[in-house]
Amino acid sequence: MATESKEEVMEAKASARHVRVSPQKARRVVDLIRGKAATDAVTVLTFAPQSASDPVKKVLESAIANARVKADRESVAFDERNLVITAAFVDEGPTMKRFRPRAQGRAGRINKRTSHITVVVAQPENTKGAR
């Protein structure tokens, strides 16, 4: 019975901090995969034209690998086809401020924004006994 309670909370998380992509652009990509099956989401990110899809894909693959390691540690049956993205979000990281010369001796500020990308994958309860 103790192993059944561990299966119910089979959840893995991965995050990447200080990724050099603006949060607004990363959120567009994360919105594509939220709630999907993990394997389908990897396929979507592979063929997505946005440049932010590469770091999001790396974080998702890391979360899948974390789930595999957690399942091995707890001696639980693992099938990555059952994983679903339960949470995926992008937070704003620190902004690097740079200056460019502008007309008449002025300086214009350039904001180079960074993101913290977090993905959580879990096995839904209804598919555990199905396969």
N, C-alpha and C positions, 0 to 999 in steps of 0.2 A: 504494500500500500504506500510505502514511503516513496518508491520509485514513480508511482502514478502522480503524486503531487509534484515531483520534480519535472515530469513530462509536461504538466499543465503550464508551468512557468518557463518552458523552454524558449528563451528569448536571448538574442545576442545583439550587441550594439557595437558600432564602429564610428569613429569621428576623425575628421581631418581638420586641423586648425591652421590658420594663417594661409589659406589657399589664395593665390593671387588671381582671383576672379571676383567681380563685383557681386554682392549678394543678390541684387535685382536679377542679374543674368543667371545666377546659379538657381534661384527659386523657380525660374521658368522651366529648368530641366528637372528639378526635383518634383514639380507638380505633375510631370509626365508619368512618374513611376510610383507615386504614393498609392498604396492599396493594392498594387499588382503582385503577382507571383514573382519571386526573386529571379527565377530563370528567365521569365518573360521580360523583366525589367532590364536584365543584363543585355538581352537582345535589342531592346529598344534603345538603350544607351549606346550600344555599339554603332548603330546606324543613324543616330541623331546628329544633325548637322552642327549643333551648337558646340562651341569650344569648351563650354563648361561641363559637357557630358563626360569628358575624360576623367577629371577628378571625382565626379559623382560616381562613376562606374568603379573606380578604384576603391572608394569607400564602401560601396555595396558589396564588392567581391571580398573585401576585408570582413564585413559583417557576416557573410556566408561562411567564410573560413573560421571566424570566431565561434559561430554556431556549431560547426563541425568539431572543433576542439572541445567545446563545452559538452557536447554529446558524448565524445570519447571519454572525457574525464568522468562523466556521470554514468558511463556504461549504458547509454540509451541508444536505441535504434535511430539512425539518422538518414534522412532522404532529403536532399536539398530541393527536390521538386515540390515538396510540401511547404517550403518556407514562403511566407508572405511578408511584404513590407508593411509593418504596423505603424511606423512613424518615420518620417523623413522631413527634416527641416534645415534651414540655413539661417545662421545668425551672423550678424555683422561683426567682423574682426576689427583690429586697429587699422586706421587709415594712415598711409604714408603721405606726407605732404611735400610736394616738390614745387619748384618755382621755375617759370620760363620767362625769358625776356619778352616784353611787349613793346608797343610803340611808345615813343617819347620818354624813354628811360623808366617806364613802369615795369612791374613784375606781376605776372599772372600766376595764381596758385593752381596747381594740378593735384587732384586728390586721387591717389592710387589705393583703391579700396581692397580689402581682404575679407574672406569669408571663413566661417566655421561651419562645416558640413557634417551633419549627424544622420545616420541611418540605423533604424532598429528593425530587425527581422525576427519573426516568431512563427511557430507552428500553430495553426488554428486547431482548436480542440476536435472539430468534427472530422478532420482528415487523418487523425492519428491512428485510429483503428481500421481505416478503410484499406490501407495498403500494407 
